[in-house]
Amino acid sequence: MKKFMNKSLIFLGAGVVVLLVELLILNSSLWQLNVLTYLLTVGIIPAIVLFVSLLLYGMTAKSSAKLTYVMAILLALVFSGIMLAYCSAVVTPELMDTILANSVTSENTQVSMTTATAGDNIQSILMYTAFAGLGAMVGNRIRRKKNPTPVATPRDEYDNE
Amino acid sequence: MDDRKQKSYRENSLEAVLQLICYIALPLISLIALTIGMSLLTTGGLNTDVNEAEGFLSVLLSFSLPMVLALAVLPVTVKVWGGKCSLNRLGFRPSTPWWNIVGCGAMTVGTVVLAVMLGNNPDVELSAWTVWSHFFFVAVAEECMLRGVVHDQLRNFTENKWVLCLLNGLIFAFVYHSNEDFLSNLLVRVPLGFILCFVRVKSDSLYPAITLHWLYNMAVTTI
């Protein structure tokens, strides 16, 4: 339990707080978005926040690499859950129509979107897990470079037998 | 297995799972970004539907090129340079047996015949040779990604060819064609992915799987 509850967990909590603040800010300007800014704010920024949180966690955590990866998967699921709940609560067909209308800059421009399917939810979970996992892996590598694990002494070898 | 080895094994297998997810998801994200970027650059608008594209160059720049870059060049480069994996292991064999070359040649002739048939169809908006070349790039990109990089990553978990082919078919259908309906994925794309992976395993090369995929796409569009 002590190994699990270390100060590095603050980075994971901070990641969730940053995401919630971003969504709060986004709420006020949701009707001014176009397709690109919508993809950026709903897809890319949360993924970057997740990556940075796991990177900092991986770099500073004193726990094992395995625990870092488990935390990465868990936080990715939390982020996906928050984003799915947010999108199903806030994004309405009227809002999507407005976002599409905002995206049309000239008469020649055509923009079309299709409604999300179950597969898109799988892709969003995979995307968040990929960003979280990448952050955790890079963080772990940096930590290992900074604090290389001591080479096992002959005595250690005998202890394991 | 002693404790230290067991711990290291668990860490490595979890890392391998995360690496697999990265290899599956990150190229898809770069594909979306590149398609949007190229569409904005070439047409000034946002078009992510290949059927709406006008002309060979537009299809090549907005759809074929992003696909090859995101699904073939990027993951293969990362796998070879970062993952220390040889091109041979990914299926890019410099020398292939004669029956592979004959098979690939026959299937390529098949795609040409289908393109000629497609050219006679007045309902098709794009030119038959645009479709033919685009499907070639689609086949190269998807095969490099799925039967090259993802297949090699899956080999970290099992060497059983049936399990490998099944997993590959499931990823091909439910991740790479997630916008299609569940039943068509289950009944068409899972078996197709399975067969393409089986061809890859049996021939130990990517080229037959690429030409078979190309032939399948042309056949579905033409017939």
Interface residues (C-beta under 8 A of the other chain):
Chain A: V35 L36 L39 A47 S64 A65 K66 Y69 V70 A72 I73 S103 T105 S106 N108 T109 Q110 V111 S112 T114 T117 A118 G119 D120 I122 Q123 L126 M127 T129 A130 G133 L134 A136 M137 N160 E161
Chain B: D2 D3 R4 K7 R10 E11 L14 E15 L18 Q19 I21 C22 I24 A25 L26 L28 I29 I32 I36 G44 G45 L46 N47 D49 E52 F174 V175 H177 S178 N179 E180 D181 F182 N185
